[in-house]
Amino acid sequence: MKKIKLEAKTRLERGAKVNKGRQSGLIPAVVYGKAVAAKSLWISTLDFKRLIKKSGESA
């Protein structure tokens, strides 16, 4: 499987405050795993759309 990199920034906002980020062109995201604490992030909407277009919509 090909590795894909996507730049993200740490997100401190939660709940209704997330809407301000969405209006600025950011997507709220959460990364979590079995032995890893959940991490809230911001991802650029434009970068995400480019990634989906380049790599496809299904896993």
mmCIF file of the C-alpha atoms, coordinates in Angstrom:
data_MODEL
# 
_entry.id   MODEL 
# 
loop_
_atom_site.group_PDB 
_atom_site.id 
_atom_site.type_symbol 
_atom_site.label_atom_id 
_atom_site.label_alt_id 
_atom_site.label_comp_id 
_atom_site.label_asym_id 
_atom_site.label_entity_id 
_atom_site.label_seq_id 
_atom_site.pdbx_PDB_ins_code 
_atom_site.Cartn_x 
_atom_site.Cartn_y 
_atom_site.Cartn_z 
_atom_site.occupancy 
_atom_site.B_iso_or_equiv 
_atom_site.pdbx_formal_charge 
_atom_site.auth_seq_id 
_atom_site.auth_comp_id 
_atom_site.auth_asym_id 
_atom_site.auth_atom_id 
_atom_site.pdbx_PDB_model_num 
ATOM 1  C CA . MET A 1 1  ? 0.000   0.000  0.000  1.00 0.00 ? 1  MET A CA 1 
ATOM 2  C CA . LYS A 1 2  ? 1.323   3.448  -0.943 1.00 0.00 ? 2  LYS A CA 1 
ATOM 3  C CA . LYS A 1 3  ? 1.958   5.909  1.897  1.00 0.00 ? 3  LYS A CA 1 
ATOM 4  C CA . ILE A 1 4  ? 0.330   9.315  1.545  1.00 0.00 ? 4  ILE A CA 1 
ATOM 5  C CA . LYS A 1 5  ? 1.324   12.394 3.545  1.00 0.00 ? 5  LYS A CA 1 
ATOM 6  C CA . LEU A 1 6  ? -1.191  15.017 4.570  1.00 0.00 ? 6  LEU A CA 1 
ATOM 7  C CA . GLU A 1 7  ? -0.118  18.100 6.507  1.00 0.00 ? 7  GLU A CA 1 
ATOM 8  C CA . ALA A 1 8  ? -2.136  18.811 9.658  1.00 0.00 ? 8  ALA A CA 1 
ATOM 9  C CA . LYS A 1 9  ? -2.092  21.248 12.585 1.00 0.00 ? 9  LYS A CA 1 
ATOM 10 C CA . THR A 1 10 ? -3.072  20.628 16.200 1.00 0.00 ? 10 THR A CA 1 
ATOM 11 C CA . ARG A 1 11 ? -6.636  21.704 16.999 1.00 0.00 ? 11 ARG A CA 1 
ATOM 12 C CA . LEU A 1 12 ? -7.678  22.930 20.443 1.00 0.00 ? 12 LEU A CA 1 
ATOM 13 C CA . GLU A 1 13 ? -11.234 24.024 19.541 1.00 0.00 ? 13 GLU A CA 1 
ATOM 14 C CA . ARG A 1 14 ? -14.145 21.676 20.168 1.00 0.00 ? 14 ARG A CA 1 
ATOM 15 C CA . GLY A 1 15 ? -17.901 21.740 19.753 1.00 0.00 ? 15 GLY A CA 1 
ATOM 16 C CA . ALA A 1 16 ? -19.498 24.774 18.099 1.00 0.00 ? 16 ALA A CA 1 
ATOM 17 C CA . LYS A 1 17 ? -16.137 26.609 17.951 1.00 0.00 ? 17 LYS A CA 1 
ATOM 18 C CA . VAL A 1 18 ? -15.067 24.202 15.192 1.00 0.00 ? 18 VAL A CA 1 
ATOM 19 C CA . ASN A 1 19 ? -17.372 26.038 12.754 1.00 0.00 ? 19 ASN A CA 1 
ATOM 20 C CA . LYS A 1 20 ? -14.968 29.005 12.614 1.00 0.00 ? 20 LYS A CA 1 
ATOM 21 C CA . GLY A 1 21 ? -12.266 26.699 11.281 1.00 0.00 ? 21 GLY A CA 1 
ATOM 22 C CA . ARG A 1 22 ? -14.629 25.240 8.700  1.00 0.00 ? 22 ARG A CA 1 
ATOM 23 C CA . GLN A 1 23 ? -15.462 28.749 7.484  1.00 0.00 ? 23 GLN A CA 1 
ATOM 24 C CA . SER A 1 24 ? -11.705 29.334 7.094  1.00 0.00 ? 24 SER A CA 1 
ATOM 25 C CA . GLY A 1 25 ? -11.340 26.313 4.793  1.00 0.00 ? 25 GLY A CA 1 
ATOM 26 C CA . LEU A 1 26 ? -10.237 23.740 7.354  1.00 0.00 ? 26 LEU A CA 1 
ATOM 27 C CA . ILE A 1 27 ? -11.562 20.263 8.130  1.00 0.00 ? 27 ILE A CA 1 
ATOM 28 C CA . PRO A 1 28 ? -11.636 19.101 11.766 1.00 0.00 ? 28 PRO A CA 1 
ATOM 29 C CA . ALA A 1 29 ? -10.129 15.629 12.140 1.00 0.00 ? 29 ALA A CA 1 
ATOM 30 C CA . VAL A 1 30 ? -9.252  13.179 14.916 1.00 0.00 ? 30 VAL A CA 1 
ATOM 31 C CA . VAL A 1 31 ? -6.474  10.586 14.835 1.00 0.00 ? 31 VAL A CA 1 
ATOM 32 C CA . TYR A 1 32 ? -6.646  7.734  17.309 1.00 0.00 ? 32 TYR A CA 1 
ATOM 33 C CA . GLY A 1 33 ? -5.391  4.202  17.717 1.00 0.00 ? 33 GLY A CA 1 
ATOM 34 C CA . LYS A 1 34 ? -5.285  1.212  20.017 1.00 0.00 ? 34 LYS A CA 1 
ATOM 35 C CA . ALA A 1 35 ? -2.392  2.388  22.209 1.00 0.00 ? 35 ALA A CA 1 
ATOM 36 C CA . VAL A 1 36 ? -2.408  6.071  21.219 1.00 0.00 ? 36 VAL A CA 1 
ATOM 37 C CA . ALA A 1 37 ? -4.280  8.972  22.799 1.00 0.00 ? 37 ALA A CA 1 
ATOM 38 C CA . ALA A 1 38 ? -6.742  10.746 20.490 1.00 0.00 ? 38 ALA A CA 1 
ATOM 39 C CA . LYS A 1 39 ? -5.348  13.879 18.812 1.00 0.00 ? 39 LYS A CA 1 
ATOM 40 C CA . SER A 1 40 ? -7.576  16.641 17.377 1.00 0.00 ? 40 SER A CA 1 
ATOM 41 C CA . LEU A 1 41 ? -6.271  18.175 14.138 1.00 0.00 ? 41 LEU A CA 1 
ATOM 42 C CA . TRP A 1 42 ? -7.051  20.675 11.378 1.00 0.00 ? 42 TRP A CA 1 
ATOM 43 C CA . ILE A 1 43 ? -6.588  19.615 7.742  1.00 0.00 ? 43 ILE A CA 1 
ATOM 44 C CA . SER A 1 44 ? -6.723  21.989 4.780  1.00 0.00 ? 44 SER A CA 1 
ATOM 45 C CA . THR A 1 45 ? -9.897  21.391 2.736  1.00 0.00 ? 45 THR A CA 1 
ATOM 46 C CA . LEU A 1 46 ? -8.018  22.179 -0.473 1.00 0.00 ? 46 LEU A CA 1 
ATOM 47 C CA . ASP A 1 47 ? -5.185  19.733 0.322  1.00 0.00 ? 47 ASP A CA 1 
ATOM 48 C CA . PHE A 1 48 ? -7.710  17.036 1.265  1.00 0.00 ? 48 PHE A CA 1 
ATOM 49 C CA . LYS A 1 49 ? -9.642  17.455 -1.996 1.00 0.00 ? 49 LYS A CA 1 
ATOM 50 C CA . ARG A 1 50 ? -6.388  17.235 -3.977 1.00 0.00 ? 50 ARG A CA 1 
ATOM 51 C CA . LEU A 1 51 ? -5.415  14.069 -2.102 1.00 0.00 ? 51 LEU A CA 1 
ATOM 52 C CA . ILE A 1 52 ? -8.784  12.407 -2.777 1.00 0.00 ? 52 ILE A CA 1 
ATOM 53 C CA . LYS A 1 53 ? -8.644  13.371 -6.448 1.00 0.00 ? 53 LYS A CA 1 
ATOM 54 C CA . LYS A 1 54 ? -5.111  12.008 -6.797 1.00 0.00 ? 54 LYS A CA 1 
ATOM 55 C CA . SER A 1 55 ? -5.482  8.759  -4.836 1.00 0.00 ? 55 SER A CA 1 
ATOM 56 C CA . GLY A 1 56 ? -9.168  7.899  -5.327 1.00 0.00 ? 56 GLY A CA 1 
ATOM 57 C CA . GLU A 1 57 ? -12.222 7.909  -3.110 1.00 0.00 ? 57 GLU A CA 1 
ATOM 58 C CA . SER A 1 58 ? -12.226 4.325  -1.834 1.00 0.00 ? 58 SER A CA 1 
ATOM 59 C CA . ALA A 1 59 ? -9.700  2.570  0.358  1.00 0.00 ? 59 ALA A CA 1 
# 
